Amino acid sequence: MGGTRDHVPVEAQLQVAADRAIELARVRFGERLLDVCCGTGNASAAGAAAGALVTGIDLDESVIRIARERVPAGKFEIADAIHLPFANESFDVAVSTFGVSLLLGQAAVGELLRVVRPGGRIVITAWPETGSILSARSILRRAVAEAQGRPSSVSNSTSWHDRGTVRDLFAPHSVEFFDERIVFEAASSQAVAAQYYDHHPQWLQARQVVGESVYRQLRERATRFFDEVNEHASAWQATDSYLAAVATLESEPGRASFPADAGRLERWRLLLRQPRSPAETAAKIENQR
């Protein structure tokens, strides 16, 4: 693993979905953001750019290393999304771009609801049952499962792309849904296969599990698949749809609402940016309490 350059061919094209997730989450300056199954840190980077205090978790140490390089101010831990190592109500916002949607819904959502405060927001993006990215990942996951003697099915028994299912998981909290699209591009089907099989850390780890011969076969199979879904006459292009779910957690009676907290943070930030003596600054902040 070389560093941030190694993730770019694959993850850069997914950055638009992470940016959209942060936008839908209405992330504000000074909020505590949890990026669950953070991967190489796309949503963490977008959240940090919005002024959030970022924490990210993932089970894969190789992608955690990249996320730390990309977001030096963030805190990143190797942790399980269904056993989050955080106290109740530790975060204002949680996002997961195509990560939590690979897990069993009840366990994953239960942990998100536990660590996000009342009045906070949770955003989850999920692929449909078919699509170029999900299918490409499925090819690899099945091969790794078979090499490890596990069931080759990649189904997690949760239909994250189904609005009713997701609404039930978050009940009684309100959930909004947004239909989104990403256009993936490369020079050719061979080039997009190379983005995964030559560069992506998770694919390179799988190479050690399945062996060189099987890995070459998987790459050839993936290349044929990318040929089949190609929408471009002279290069390679595929359009994938996905669903973004935005849950807003109900506030407890008597607790401050999100806009009030955000407004106070913004007032403090603006005050601290103005040139004043230490005594004047302290007095102004005290008046805002």
C-alpha positions in Angstrom: 0.0 0.0 0.0 1.5 3.2 -1.1 -0.7 5.9 0.3 -3.5 8.2 -0.9 -2.7 7.8 -4.6 -3.6 4.1 -4.5 -7.2 4.7 -3.6 -7.9 7.5 -6.1 -8.9 5.5 -9.3 -11.8 3.8 -7.5 -12.8 6.0 -4.6 -12.5 9.4 -6.4 -15.6 8.5 -8.5 -17.5 7.6 -5.3 -16.7 10.9 -3.7 -19.8 12.5 -5.2 -22.0 10.2 -3.2 -20.1 11.1 0.0 -20.4 14.8 -0.8 -24.1 14.3 -1.3 -24.5 12.4 2.0 -22.9 15.2 3.9 -25.1 17.7 2.1 -28.3 15.7 3.0 -27.1 15.3 6.6 -27.0 19.1 6.9 -23.6 19.0 8.6 -22.7 22.2 10.4 -19.5 23.7 11.8 -18.4 22.1 15.0 -20.8 19.1 14.9 -19.6 15.6 15.9 -19.7 13.4 12.8 -19.4 9.6 12.8 -18.4 8.0 9.5 -19.4 4.3 9.8 -17.6 1.8 7.5 -15.6 4.8 6.4 -13.4 3.1 3.9 -10.7 5.4 2.6 -12.5 8.4 4.1 -14.6 10.0 1.4 -17.4 11.1 3.7 -14.9 11.9 6.5 -13.1 14.3 4.1 -16.4 15.9 3.0 -17.5 16.3 6.6 -14.2 17.8 7.7 -14.4 20.3 4.8 -17.8 21.3 6.2 -16.2 22.0 9.6 -17.3 18.8 11.5 -15.3 17.0 14.1 -14.8 13.7 12.3 -14.6 10.2 13.7 -14.4 7.2 11.4 -14.5 3.4 11.9 -13.9 0.5 9.7 -12.8 -3.1 10.1 -10.2 -2.9 7.4 -6.8 -1.5 8.6 -5.6 -0.8 5.1 -8.3 1.7 4.3 -8.2 3.2 7.8 -4.5 4.1 7.1 -5.6 5.9 3.9 -8.4 7.8 5.7 -6.0 9.0 8.4 -3.7 10.4 5.7 -6.6 12.1 3.9 -8.1 13.6 7.1 -5.3 14.3 9.5 -7.6 16.1 12.0 -10.0 13.1 12.1 -10.0 10.2 14.6 -10.1 6.8 13.0 -10.5 3.4 14.7 -10.6 -0.2 13.7 -14.1 -1.2 14.9 -17.2 -3.1 14.1 -20.3 -1.2 12.9 -22.6 -3.5 15.0 -20.4 -3.0 18.1 -19.5 0.7 18.1 -17.0 1.6 20.8 -18.7 4.9 21.7 -21.0 6.0 24.5 -24.6 6.8 24.0 -25.4 10.1 22.2 -21.7 10.7 21.3 -22.5 12.2 17.9 -24.7 14.8 16.2 -24.6 13.1 12.8 -23.7 9.6 11.5 -23.2 8.7 7.8 -22.4 5.5 6.0 -21.9 5.5 2.2 -22.4 2.0 0.9 -21.0 0.4 4.1 -23.7 -0.2 6.7 -25.9 -1.3 3.8 -23.9 -4.5 3.6 -24.8 -5.5 7.1 -27.9 -6.8 8.9 -30.2 -3.9 9.3 -31.5 -4.3 12.9 -28.1 -4.6 14.5 -26.5 -1.8 12.5 -29.4 0.7 12.9 -29.7 -0.1 16.6 -26.1 1.0 17.1 -26.5 4.1 15.1 -29.6 5.1 17.1 -27.7 4.5 20.3 -24.7 6.7 19.5 -26.5 9.6 17.8 -28.1 12.2 20.0 -31.9 13.0 20.0 -32.4 15.5 17.2 -29.5 14.2 15.3 -29.4 12.9 11.7 -28.3 9.6 10.2 -27.7 9.2 6.4 -27.3 5.8 4.7 -26.7 5.2 1.0 -27.4 1.8 -0.5 -27.1 0.2 -4.0 -30.0 -1.5 -5.6 -29.9 -5.3 -6.0 -28.2 -4.9 -9.5 -25.6 -2.4 -10.7 -22.1 -2.3 -11.9 -20.4 -1.6 -8.5 -22.4 -4.0 -6.4 -22.0 -6.7 -8.9 -18.2 -6.2 -9.2 -17.9 -6.4 -5.4 -20.1 -9.5 -5.3 -17.8 -11.4 -7.7 -14.9 -10.9 -5.3 -16.8 -11.5 -2.1 -18.1 -14.9 -3.3 -14.6 -16.0 -4.3 -13.1 -15.0 -0.9 -16.0 -16.7 1.0 -15.4 -19.9 -1.0 -11.7 -19.8 -0.4 -12.3 -19.4 3.3 -14.9 -22.2 3.4 -17.8 -19.9 4.2 -21.2 -19.8 2.4 -20.8 -18.0 -0.9 -24.1 -16.0 -0.7 -23.5 -12.3 -0.2 -27.1 -11.6 0.9 -27.4 -9.8 4.2 -31.2 -10.5 4.5 -31.8 -6.7 4.7 -33.3 -4.9 1.6 -31.6 -1.5 2.2 -32.9 -0.3 -1.2 -36.5 -0.9 -0.1 -38.1 2.2 1.4 -40.5 0.3 3.6 -37.8 -1.8 5.1 -35.6 1.2 6.0 -38.6 3.1 7.3 -39.4 0.2 9.6 -35.8 -0.1 10.8 -35.8 3.6 11.9 -39.4 3.7 13.3 -40.6 5.9 15.0 -38.1 8.4 13.7 -38.9 10.1 10.4 -37.0 9.1 7.2 -36.7 10.9 3.9 -35.6 9.2 0.7 -33.7 10.5 -2.3 -33.1 8.7 -5.6 -29.5 9.5 -6.7 -27.2 8.5 -9.6 -23.5 8.2 -10.2 -21.8 8.0 -13.6 -18.6 5.9 -13.5 -16.0 6.5 -16.3 -12.7 4.9 -17.4 -10.7 4.6 -20.6 -11.9 1.0 -21.2 -13.4 -2.0 -19.4 -9.8 -3.3 -18.9 -8.9 0.0 -17.3 -11.8 0.0 -14.8 -11.0 -3.6 -13.9 -7.4 -2.5 -13.3 -8.7 0.2 -10.9 -10.0 -2.5 -8.6 -7.6 -5.4 -9.2 -4.4 -3.4 -9.3 -5.1 -0.6 -6.8 -7.9 -1.0 -4.4 -6.6 -2.2 -1.0 -9.5 -4.6 -0.3 -9.1 -6.3 -3.7 -5.3 -6.6 -3.1 -6.0 -8.2 0.3 -8.4 -10.7 -1.3 -5.6 -11.6 -3.8 -3.7 -13.1 -0.9 -6.7 -15.2 0.2 -7.7 -16.6 -3.2 -4.3 -17.0 -4.8 -2.8 -15.7 -8.1 -4.6 -18.1 -10.4 -8.1 -17.5 -9.1 -7.4 -13.7 -8.9 -6.5 -13.6 -12.6 -9.7 -15.5 -13.4 -11.7 -13.1 -11.3 -10.2 -10.1 -13.1 -11.0 -11.6 -16.5 -14.6 -12.3 -15.3 -14.9 -8.7 -14.0 -13.6 -7.3 -17.3 -16.2 -9.2 -19.3 -18.9 -8.0 -16.9 -17.7 -4.4 -17.4 -17.9 -4.9 -21.1 -21.5 -6.0 -20.8 -22.6 -2.9 -18.8 -20.6 -0.4 -20.9 -22.7 2.6 -22.1 -20.0 4.3 -24.1 -19.1 3.6 -27.8 -15.3 4.4 -27.6 -14.4 4.4 -23.8 -16.2 3.0 -20.7 -19.1 4.4 -18.8 -21.7 3.0 -16.5 -24.5 4.8 -14.7 -25.6 3.4 -11.3 -28.6 4.5 -9.2 -28.6 4.4 -5.5 -31.0 5.3 -2.6 -30.1 7.8 0.1 -32.1 7.5 3.4 -32.0 10.5 5.8 -33.3 9.7 9.3 -34.0 12.6 11.7 -34.1 11.4 15.3 -36.9 12.7 17.5 -35.8 15.2 20.2 -36.5 14.5 23.8 -38.8 17.0 25.6 -36.8 19.9 27.1 -33.6 19.3 25.0 -32.1 22.0 22.8 -32.9 21.6 19.2 -30.2 21.4 16.5 -30.7 24.9 15.0 -30.2 26.5 18.4 -27.0 24.6 19.1 -25.7 25.3 15.6 -26.5 29.0 15.8 -24.6 29.3 19.1 -21.5 27.6 17.6 -21.6 29.9 14.6 -21.9 33.0 16.8 -18.9 31.9 18.8 -16.8 31.2 15.7 -17.6 34.6 14.3 -16.8 36.3 17.5 -13.5 34.5 17.9 -12.5 35.6 14.3 -12.9 39.3 15.2 -9.7 41.1 16.5 -10.3 41.8 20.2 -8.4 41.8 23.4 -8.6 38.6 25.5 -10.8 40.3 28.0 -13.2 41.6 25.4 -13.4 38.2 23.7 -14.2 36.4 27.0 -16.9 39.0 27.8 -18.5 38.5 24.4 -18.5 34.8 24.7 -20.0 34.9 28.2 -22.8 37.1 26.8 -23.7 34.4 24.3 -24.2 31.7 26.9 
